């Protein structure tokens, strides 16, 4: 368990310093001990950078401004990479909040009773460095052509209304976010996008993801809230501070929240409401403050009605809700999605190639949505001769999930939820209206959804406007003069709306 790293211990009580010294020796840490803030700052200025600092919040001479909180702020200002653990026997929530605002990476309740407790605390801080680095969320835009960057400045195909909402959430990190949509529609990318927007304001925002569909209540509870072995019979399993500690001051992203066990949801609701929680097998209360982002396959209202989301957690999730349409209802964006795919691979595909690939992709239903689309396109490029100037569409792979499931082929289907909408014909299909058959264009499905339940008006208008403009541009073969004449719209207005909606 040797860490071979350096630790600065700031503690005014000799007994506590001696206890930490013994634990540090077992871990092989190179330690420096300071009795007050002045000595600690001297060590930082005179010695090589420390990896960690363990700072008692209640040092002597607090009336002279030398408290642990002031020291944490000073240390954070001098060394941004320093992993600071605030230590105190004070269990008040206000104390924990002040330490987090001052720049502490973790809060540890005194006394530090075991070597393992110190080791796990420092390992948690080290993990948090990774989660705060933004490496999981940073997307390289350097491969994007300038024209595509104007359409998709944030790297994903998302309408302007949703982007504006995410920008507001990034400025108000106490507001939760729920992302609803089928698997593969881009829920993870929306969560990462919120992280990237927050990183523009601060470069130390942790992003921690937990898949709530994995494991039972006990396993998920340990991953979320942390764990301390309660007896020797549990073996040599190490304790942990859990995802809530890692997400302190950042984003906790809970994927498939509607699949989490009800008891875990209830406990999570209390944490969001109170800020306090207990690690499994530990009597010391912990604190965490984070922006909660959740994803589920249906709206939260429907998840509650189905019994998949407990009402107490639904109450805590009241904030912003972004609904992502399945790919079968976004065929009007297929060309943009294909352009983004090539850009992410660093390939500058021609307009004719993008149009050819997009036309082929519109033939399918895509049960796996955008994730499946990009996987199939990756396979398609691999199967083609990389040296060839043209793609052989005879090699375009087809799998069962690219076609409608059997139960969706027989109309009519009740439109209870837009995520369970019936199959949508491709854009090139002739829609039978005179014969009395069902006209299942995505725009009408969106409108039907909005007429049957409460949907934000700006979402409906924005989505309908984008689909109508996209259809007109396709129908007139990219001739913008004809589009303007058909829609009775000035060219300047059309260009503005094309930029807003990311249309070609």
KOLSESE-692409 format. One record per residue (C-alpha): residue in one letter; y, z, x. Coordinates in nm, 3 decimals. Example, Ala and Ser with C-alpha at 12.3 -4.5 7.8 and 13.67 -1.06 7.14 Angstrom:
 tormar       y       z       x
      a  -0.450   0.780   1.230
      s  -0.106   0.714   1.367
! end
This chain:
 tormar       y       z       x
      x   0.000   0.000   0.000
      x   0.229  -0.025   0.304
      x   0.557  -0.199   0.223
      x   0.703  -0.228   0.581
      x   1.056  -0.227   0.443
      x   1.364  -0.008   0.478
      x   1.483   0.256   0.234
      x   1.810   0.447   0.217
      x   1.767   0.784   0.044
      x   2.084   0.955  -0.081
      x   1.995   1.308  -0.195
      x   2.187   1.633  -0.148
      x   1.888   1.868  -0.204
      x   1.677   1.928   0.106
      x   1.356   1.990  -0.090
      x   1.385   1.657  -0.271
      x   1.462   1.476   0.055
      x   1.153   1.625   0.216
      x   0.930   1.524  -0.078
      x   1.056   1.166  -0.066
      x   1.013   1.160   0.313
      x   0.641   1.243   0.275
      x   0.592   0.969   0.016
      x   0.782   0.717   0.230
      x   0.571   0.794   0.538
      x   0.253   0.717   0.345
      x   0.404   0.383   0.238
      x   0.515   0.298   0.593
      x   0.881   0.271   0.494
      x   1.159   0.291   0.751
      x   1.389   0.554   0.602
      x   1.742   0.678   0.650
      x   1.850   0.997   0.472
      x   2.206   1.073   0.362
      x   2.331   1.395   0.202
      x   2.641   1.241   0.043
      x   2.818   0.913  -0.034
      x   3.023   0.902   0.286
      x   2.714   0.931   0.506
      x   2.534   0.670   0.298
      x   2.817   0.418   0.332
      x   2.824   0.485   0.709
      x   2.454   0.399   0.733
      x   2.507   0.076   0.538
      x   2.796  -0.033   0.760
      x   2.636   0.060   1.093
      x   2.273  -0.039   1.044
      x   2.082  -0.352   0.949
      x   2.072  -0.425   0.573
      x   1.844  -0.199   0.372
      x   1.589  -0.338   0.127
      x   1.616  -0.046  -0.116
      x   1.834   0.256  -0.190
      x   1.727   0.567  -0.381
      x   2.046   0.732  -0.509
      x   2.073   1.070  -0.680
      x   2.333   1.041  -0.954
      x   2.453   1.400  -0.917
      x   2.566   1.443  -0.560
      x   2.798   1.717  -0.439
      x   3.178   1.682  -0.438
      x   3.175   1.483  -0.761
      x   3.530   1.597  -0.833
      x   3.639   1.400  -0.524
      x   3.501   1.075  -0.662
      x   3.184   1.084  -0.451
      x   2.933   1.087  -0.735
      x   2.615   0.882  -0.730
      x   2.760   0.639  -0.983
      x   3.059   0.565  -0.761
      x   2.827   0.520  -0.465
      x   2.606   0.276  -0.656
      x   2.912   0.065  -0.742
      x   3.022   0.068  -0.377
      x   2.675  -0.024  -0.250
      x   2.643  -0.305  -0.502
      x   2.983  -0.443  -0.399
      x   2.883  -0.445  -0.031
      x   2.523  -0.570  -0.057
      x   2.437  -0.777  -0.363
      x   2.069  -0.806  -0.265
      x   2.011  -0.430  -0.230
      x   1.753  -0.294  -0.473
      x   1.908   0.026  -0.607
      x   1.701   0.291  -0.788
      x   1.910   0.555  -0.966
      x   1.742   0.899  -0.970
      x   1.831   1.187  -1.202
      x   1.676   1.466  -1.405
      x   1.937   1.401  -1.677
      x   1.751   1.245  -1.974
      x   2.063   1.144  -2.170
      x   2.089   0.780  -2.270
      x   2.455   0.767  -2.165
      x   2.354   0.855  -1.808
      x   2.109   0.566  -1.793
      x   2.365   0.325  -1.938
      x   2.625   0.426  -1.682
      x   2.379   0.377  -1.396
      x   2.287   0.029  -1.522
      x   2.653  -0.071  -1.557
      x   2.726   0.058  -1.206
      x   2.463  -0.178  -1.064
      x   2.133   0.012  -1.057
      x   1.821  -0.206  -1.080
      x   1.600   0.074  -1.214
      x   1.626   0.432  -1.336
      x   1.374   0.694  -1.218
      x   1.342   1.041  -1.367
      x   1.328   1.333  -1.123
      x   1.126   1.475  -0.971
      x   0.940   1.195  -0.792
      x   0.597   1.354  -0.805
      x   0.371   1.103  -0.634
      x   0.362   0.837  -0.365
      x   0.242   0.586  -0.621
      x   0.541   0.651  -0.847
      x   0.779   0.569  -0.560
      x   0.575   0.263  -0.460
      x   0.565   0.123  -0.813
      x   0.938   0.181  -0.857
      x   1.017  -0.017  -0.540
      x   0.767  -0.290  -0.630
      x   0.933  -0.318  -0.973
      x   1.272  -0.363  -0.809
      x   1.123  -0.630  -0.580
      x   0.978  -0.814  -0.882
      x   1.314  -0.791  -1.054
      x   1.474  -0.974  -0.762
      x   1.252  -1.271  -0.844
      x   1.317  -1.251  -1.218
      x   1.691  -1.230  -1.147
      x   1.696  -1.523  -0.907
      x   1.698  -1.781  -1.186
      x   1.426  -1.983  -1.011
      x   1.220  -2.002  -1.329
      x   1.516  -2.129  -1.530
      x   1.706  -2.352  -1.288
      x   1.663  -2.722  -1.366
      x   1.758  -2.980  -1.106
      x   2.006  -3.219  -1.268
      x   2.057  -3.420  -0.949
      x   1.800  -3.676  -1.063
      x   1.984  -3.746  -1.390
      x   2.183  -4.071  -1.413
      x   2.552  -4.006  -1.495
      x   2.523  -4.164  -1.839
      x   2.231  -3.938  -1.931
      x   2.414  -3.632  -1.801
      x   2.685  -3.704  -2.056
      x   2.426  -3.710  -2.334
      x   2.219  -3.414  -2.211
      x   2.444  -3.206  -1.982
      x   2.211  -2.907  -2.003
      x   1.892  -3.097  -1.923
      x   1.725  -3.089  -2.265
      x   1.770  -3.292  -2.584
      x   1.951  -3.052  -2.815
      x   2.223  -3.120  -3.070
      x   2.574  -2.994  -3.005
      x   2.565  -2.732  -3.279
      x   2.271  -2.552  -3.114
      x   2.426  -2.583  -2.769
      x   2.750  -2.428  -2.898
      x   2.554  -2.142  -3.053
      x   2.374  -2.074  -2.722
      x   2.705  -2.074  -2.537
      x   2.836  -1.808  -2.775
      x   2.519  -1.601  -2.732
      x   2.558  -1.616  -2.353
      x   2.897  -1.450  -2.391
      x   2.763  -1.181  -2.627
      x   2.436  -1.072  -2.463
      x   2.373  -0.790  -2.710
      x   2.297  -1.043  -2.986
      x   1.926  -1.129  -3.030
      x   1.795  -1.483  -3.069
      x   1.492  -1.616  -3.255
      x   1.367  -1.969  -3.177
      x   1.143  -2.112  -3.451
      x   0.928  -2.420  -3.424
      x   0.581  -2.559  -3.377
      x   0.411  -2.528  -3.041
      x   0.550  -2.782  -2.797
      x   0.889  -2.831  -2.963
      x   1.079  -2.676  -2.671
      x   1.110  -2.308  -2.762
      x   1.065  -2.199  -2.400
      x   1.329  -2.445  -2.283
      x   1.583  -2.306  -2.530
      x   1.518  -1.954  -2.397
      x   1.555  -2.075  -2.036
      x   1.871  -2.260  -2.133
      x   2.026  -1.936  -2.259
      x   1.935  -1.782  -1.923
      x   2.102  -2.066  -1.732
      x   2.418  -2.022  -1.940
      x   2.424  -1.650  -1.863
      x   2.369  -1.720  -1.493
      x   2.700  -1.909  -1.498
      x   2.869  -1.573  -1.560
      x   2.654  -1.358  -1.330
      x   2.396  -1.457  -1.069
      x   2.177  -1.149  -1.127
      x   2.039  -1.190  -1.478
      x   1.662  -1.122  -1.500
      x   1.450  -1.337  -1.730
      x   1.112  -1.188  -1.823
      x   0.864  -1.368  -2.047
      x   0.568  -1.208  -2.225
      x   0.320  -1.403  -2.438
      x   0.251  -1.173  -2.733
      x  -0.055  -1.372  -2.842
      x  -0.251  -1.256  -2.536
      x  -0.446  -0.929  -2.551
      x  -0.487  -0.646  -2.799
      x  -0.235  -0.376  -2.889
      x  -0.321  -0.156  -2.589
      x  -0.306  -0.440  -2.334
      x   0.019  -0.580  -2.471
      x   0.167  -0.231  -2.494
      x   0.097  -0.167  -2.125
      x   0.253  -0.497  -2.024
      x   0.564  -0.431  -2.229
      x   0.622  -0.057  -2.193
      x   0.448   0.023  -1.865
      x   0.149   0.239  -1.783
      x   0.050   0.548  -1.589
      x  -0.322   0.633  -1.553
      x  -0.379   0.956  -1.741
      x  -0.701   1.059  -1.565
      x  -0.928   0.979  -1.274
      x  -1.175   0.827  -1.520
      x  -0.940   0.528  -1.555
      x  -1.019   0.426  -1.202
      x  -0.772   0.321  -0.936
      x  -0.552   0.119  -1.171
      x  -0.191   0.131  -1.051
      x   0.087   0.230  -1.285
      x   0.373  -0.001  -1.376
      x   0.715   0.018  -1.533
      x   0.645  -0.279  -1.760
      x   0.843  -0.580  -1.875
      x   1.114  -0.369  -2.040
      x   1.210  -0.220  -1.704
      x   1.208  -0.561  -1.536
      x   1.433  -0.705  -1.808
      x   1.700  -0.434  -1.771
      x   2.041  -0.601  -1.801
      x   1.889  -0.944  -1.868
      x   1.670  -1.135  -2.114
      x   1.332  -1.026  -2.251
      x   1.164  -1.334  -2.398
      x   0.872  -1.258  -2.629
      x   0.680  -1.575  -2.708
      x   0.471  -1.578  -3.028
      x   0.624  -1.253  -3.153
      x   0.461  -1.317  -3.492
      x   0.119  -1.283  -3.325
      x   0.188  -0.943  -3.171
      x  -0.005  -0.647  -3.324
      x   0.194  -0.465  -3.593
      x   0.195  -0.132  -3.403
      x   0.350  -0.300  -3.098
      x   0.613  -0.465  -3.316
      x   0.701  -0.127  -3.471
      x   0.737   0.032  -3.127
      x   0.947  -0.257  -3.002
      x   1.178  -0.223  -3.303
      x   1.242   0.141  -3.209
      x   1.317   0.043  -2.849
      x   1.573  -0.217  -2.959
      x   1.733   0.032  -3.198
      x   1.735   0.336  -2.967
      x   1.710   0.198  -2.612
      x   1.439   0.453  -2.524
      x   1.064   0.420  -2.481
      x   0.765   0.597  -2.321
      x   0.526   0.443  -2.074
      x   0.162   0.464  -2.172
      x   0.015   0.786  -2.031
      x   0.354   0.922  -1.918
      x   0.572   1.196  -2.067
      x   0.894   1.075  -1.904
      x   1.115   0.875  -2.139
      x   1.246   0.545  -2.003
      x   1.553   0.340  -2.087
      x   1.616  -0.033  -2.103
      x   1.895  -0.254  -2.234
      x   1.831  -0.626  -2.265
      x   1.898  -0.935  -2.475
      x   1.593  -0.994  -2.691
      x   1.480  -1.354  -2.741
      x   1.174  -1.417  -2.957
      x   0.989  -1.728  -3.064
      x   0.758  -1.789  -3.357
      x   0.602  -2.087  -3.531
      x   0.778  -2.031  -3.864
      x   1.108  -1.882  -3.977
      x   1.128  -1.504  -3.956
      x   1.160  -1.478  -4.335
      x   0.834  -1.665  -4.381
      x   0.667  -1.463  -4.103
      x   0.757  -1.143  -4.292
      x   0.627  -1.282  -4.621
      x   0.297  -1.377  -4.453
      x   0.265  -1.030  -4.301
      x   0.296  -1.159  -3.944
      x   0.628  -0.986  -3.869
      x   0.699  -0.624  -3.961
      x   1.023  -0.573  -4.158
      x   1.161  -0.314  -3.913
      x   1.151  -0.566  -3.625
      x   1.291  -0.839  -3.849
      x   1.589  -0.611  -3.911
      x   1.648  -0.574  -3.536
      x   1.623  -0.950  -3.490
      x   1.906  -1.024  -3.731
      x   2.139  -1.236  -3.522
      x   2.099  -1.603  -3.436
      x   1.805  -1.822  -3.537
      x   1.750  -2.171  -3.398
      x   1.495  -2.393  -3.570
      x   1.343  -2.679  -3.373
      x   1.207  -2.975  -3.566
      x   0.864  -3.117  -3.483
      x   0.866  -3.442  -3.291
      x   0.744  -3.639  -3.594
      x   1.082  -3.561  -3.755
      x   1.276  -3.651  -3.439
      x   1.164  -4.010  -3.383
      x   1.532  -4.113  -3.396
      x   1.568  -3.925  -3.063
      x   1.262  -4.079  -2.901
      x   1.459  -4.302  -2.667
      x   1.663  -4.010  -2.535
      x   1.350  -3.798  -2.490
      x   1.187  -4.077  -2.290
      x   1.498  -4.116  -2.072
      x   1.495  -3.742  -2.000
      x   1.126  -3.764  -1.910
      x   1.191  -4.033  -1.648
      x   1.498  -3.848  -1.518
      x   1.298  -3.529  -1.464
      x   1.052  -3.730  -1.256
      x   1.340  -3.866  -1.049
      x   1.283  -4.221  -1.177
      x   1.578  -4.436  -1.283
      x   1.402  -4.636  -1.556
      x   1.571  -4.946  -1.694
      x   1.696  -4.956  -2.051
      x   1.434  -5.216  -2.141
      x   1.152  -5.002  -2.003
      x   1.278  -4.692  -2.185
      x   1.302  -4.892  -2.510
      x   0.950  -5.029  -2.465
      x   0.799  -4.685  -2.400
      x   0.995  -4.529  -2.686
      x   0.883  -4.797  -2.931
      x   0.520  -4.733  -2.835
      x   0.560  -4.355  -2.870
      x   0.707  -4.386  -3.221
      x   0.366  -4.502  -3.345
      x   0.215  -4.157  -3.314
      x   0.232  -3.827  -3.501
      x   0.237  -3.597  -3.193
      x   0.081  -3.275  -3.319
      x   0.157  -3.126  -2.976
      x   0.520  -3.237  -3.002
      x   0.737  -3.290  -2.691
      x   0.494  -3.108  -2.460
      x   0.216  -3.345  -2.564
      x   0.448  -3.647  -2.540
      x   0.541  -3.568  -2.179
      x   0.180  -3.492  -2.083
      x   0.064  -3.827  -2.221
      x   0.348  -4.011  -2.046
      x   0.258  -3.844  -1.717
      x  -0.104  -3.958  -1.761
      x   0.012  -4.307  -1.861
      x   0.216  -4.347  -1.542
      x  -0.073  -4.219  -1.333
      x  -0.312  -4.472  -1.486
      x  -0.073  -4.758  -1.407
      x  -0.031  -4.923  -1.070
      x   0.269  -4.743  -0.919
      x   0.365  -5.056  -0.729
      x   0.384  -5.269  -1.041
      x   0.724  -5.353  -1.188
      x   0.589  -5.336  -1.543
      x   0.370  -5.089  -1.726
      x   0.039  -5.198  -1.876
      x   0.037  -5.060  -2.230
      x  -0.330  -5.145  -2.261
      x  -0.376  -4.829  -2.052
      x  -0.168  -4.609  -2.281
      x  -0.393  -4.304  -2.344
      x  -0.466  -4.190  -2.699
      x  -0.611  -3.853  -2.802
      x  -0.691  -3.715  -3.146
      x  -0.389  -3.484  -3.162
      x  -0.154  -3.782  -3.132
      x  -0.253  -3.879  -3.488
      x  -0.193  -3.696  -3.818
      x  -0.446  -3.428  -3.909
      x  -0.673  -3.535  -4.194
      x  -0.519  -3.294  -4.443
      x  -0.174  -3.449  -4.395
      x  -0.282  -3.806  -4.470
      x  -0.319  -3.753  -4.845
      x   0.013  -3.719  -5.033
      x   0.169  -3.542  -5.200
      x   0.231  -3.235  -4.984
      x   0.454  -2.954  -5.105
      x   0.752  -2.919  -4.873
      x   0.755  -2.541  -4.840
      x   0.865  -2.543  -4.479
      x   1.006  -2.818  -4.259
      x   0.753  -2.730  -3.988
      x   0.471  -2.818  -4.227
      x   0.623  -3.144  -4.350
      x   0.400  -3.443  -4.434
      x   0.348  -3.728  -4.195
      x   0.659  -3.934  -4.122
      x   0.624  -4.310  -4.071
      x   0.764  -4.463  -3.754
      x   1.115  -4.604  -3.750
      x   0.978  -4.956  -3.760
      x   0.779  -4.893  -4.078
      x   0.899  -5.032  -4.412
      x   0.970  -4.743  -4.647
      x   0.851  -4.821  -5.002
      x   1.128  -4.719  -5.239
      x   1.108  -4.975  -5.516
      x   0.741  -4.907  -5.581
      x   0.801  -4.541  -5.658
      x   0.610  -4.421  -5.351
      x   0.729  -4.112  -5.165
      x   1.021  -4.189  -4.931
      x   0.952  -3.955  -4.641
      x   1.235  -4.025  -4.397
      x   1.323  -3.723  -4.177
      x   1.675  -3.712  -4.320
      x   1.541  -3.663  -4.673
      x   1.293  -3.402  -4.552
      x   1.580  -3.211  -4.393
      x   1.784  -3.238  -4.711
      x   1.490  -3.124  -4.924
      x   1.442  -2.826  -4.696
      x   1.811  -2.734  -4.724
      x   1.802  -2.761  -5.104
      x   1.504  -2.526  -5.128
      x   1.625  -2.241  -4.907
      x   1.930  -2.109  -4.726
      x   2.009  -2.313  -4.417
      x   2.337  -2.301  -4.219
      x   2.555  -2.584  -4.349
      x   2.661  -2.698  -4.001
      x   2.294  -2.745  -3.905
      x   2.224  -2.967  -4.207
      x   2.538  -3.177  -4.164
      x   2.490  -3.214  -3.788
      x   2.122  -3.311  -3.819
      x   2.182  -3.557  -4.102
      x   2.478  -3.714  -3.924
      x   2.276  -3.759  -3.607
      x   1.984  -3.918  -3.792
      x   2.207  -4.153  -3.993
      x   2.399  -4.265  -3.685
      x   2.078  -4.311  -3.487
      x   1.926  -4.524  -3.764
      x   2.239  -4.740  -3.788
      x   2.250  -4.795  -3.409
      x   1.883  -4.894  -3.407
      x   1.919  -5.112  -3.715
      x   2.205  -5.312  -3.561
      x   2.039  -5.351  -3.223
      x   2.289  -5.136  -3.029
      x   2.579  -5.357  -3.142
      x   2.850  -5.094  -3.188
      x   3.094  -5.333  -3.353
      x   2.842  -5.399  -3.629
      x   2.769  -5.024  -3.658
      x   3.139  -4.947  -3.702
      x   3.173  -5.216  -3.967
      x   2.861  -5.100  -4.152
      x   2.966  -4.734  -4.153
      x   3.339  -4.803  -4.208
      x   3.408  -4.597  -3.899
      x   3.664  -4.644  -3.618
      x   3.515  -4.716  -3.276
      x   3.677  -4.406  -3.126
      x   3.512  -4.184  -3.391
      x   3.174  -4.347  -3.334
      x   3.196  -4.297  -2.957
      x   3.293  -3.931  -3.005
      x   2.998  -3.865  -3.236
      x   2.758  -4.050  -3.006
      x   2.860  -3.817  -2.723
      x   2.831  -3.508  -2.946
      x   2.481  -3.598  -3.060
      x   2.354  -3.752  -2.736
      x   2.294  -4.093  -2.894
      x   2.266  -4.415  -2.689
! end
